[in-house]
Amino acid sequence: MQSLECLRPSAPMDCTATVLDSRYVTPTIKSIWLQLSNPIFSFLPGQSVWPRFERDGRKFSKIYSIASSPKRSPEVE
């Protein structure tokens, strides 16, 4: 029998990001590459981020799964 390690959510972190690239990988899935302002952004595979955006004066947020390797930080996909 395997034991499972429980992961606790990390504390929220504020940072800004620049969109390096974005493209559709399927008709319904979009990949977005971000360059984060915080070079010390650590995460484990399978974690997600919940960024806040503002576009045309409207604020919104959406949960995104991190697809890139933690070794690529501070760039994330």
Legacy VTK file of the C-alpha trace (Angstrom):
# vtk DataFile Version 3.0
C-alpha trace
ASCII
DATASET POLYDATA
POINTS 77 float
0.000 0.000 0.000
1.305 3.453 -0.886
1.090 6.397 1.431
-0.069 9.697 0.007
1.463 13.006 0.947
-1.089 15.747 1.529
-0.165 19.068 -0.007
-1.271 22.218 1.706
-2.052 25.352 -0.300
0.790 27.823 -0.252
0.283 31.360 0.974
-0.930 33.779 -1.708
1.845 35.707 -3.412
1.502 39.014 -5.193
3.606 39.594 -8.277
3.190 40.950 -11.758
3.743 39.060 -14.981
4.362 39.780 -18.629
2.742 37.607 -21.285
5.580 36.175 -23.384
3.431 34.088 -25.718
-0.072 32.686 -26.037
-1.493 30.227 -28.541
-4.279 27.701 -28.871
-3.026 24.119 -28.616
-6.535 22.804 -29.348
-9.718 24.674 -30.295
-10.628 24.949 -26.584
-7.247 24.978 -24.770
-4.948 27.975 -24.785
-1.328 27.909 -23.610
-0.021 31.119 -22.050
3.656 31.712 -21.201
4.302 34.256 -18.442
7.495 35.906 -17.224
6.964 36.550 -13.517
8.388 39.577 -11.724
9.241 37.423 -8.699
12.227 35.187 -9.548
11.571 33.072 -6.444
8.342 31.434 -7.582
8.397 27.802 -6.530
5.708 25.252 -7.237
5.157 21.535 -7.525
3.872 19.728 -10.619
0.088 19.785 -10.700
-0.332 23.045 -8.816
-2.357 25.911 -10.191
-2.386 29.697 -10.084
-5.298 32.091 -9.755
-4.208 35.350 -11.376
-6.265 38.531 -11.466
-6.496 40.396 -14.765
-7.772 43.720 -15.933
-8.753 44.278 -19.543
-10.685 47.207 -20.970
-11.433 48.396 -17.431
-12.974 45.054 -16.418
-11.411 42.926 -13.680
-11.618 39.148 -13.712
-9.758 36.058 -12.523
-9.501 32.469 -13.622
-7.710 29.376 -12.335
-4.930 27.994 -14.544
-2.979 24.754 -14.205
0.791 25.142 -14.398
2.091 22.984 -17.244
5.788 23.907 -17.204
8.578 22.386 -15.163
9.419 24.073 -11.840
13.004 24.321 -13.147
11.872 26.950 -15.698
10.752 29.422 -13.019
10.281 32.435 -13.224
8.799 31.511 -16.631
5.611 29.499 -16.331
3.220 27.976 -18.854
LINES 1 78
77 0 1 2 3 4 5 6 7 8 9 10 11 12 13 14 15 16 17 18 19 20 21 22 23 24 25 26 27 28 29 30 31 32 33 34 35 36 37 38 39 40 41 42 43 44 45 46 47 48 49 50 51 52 53 54 55 56 57 58 59 60 61 62 63 64 65 66 67 68 69 70 71 72 73 74 75 76
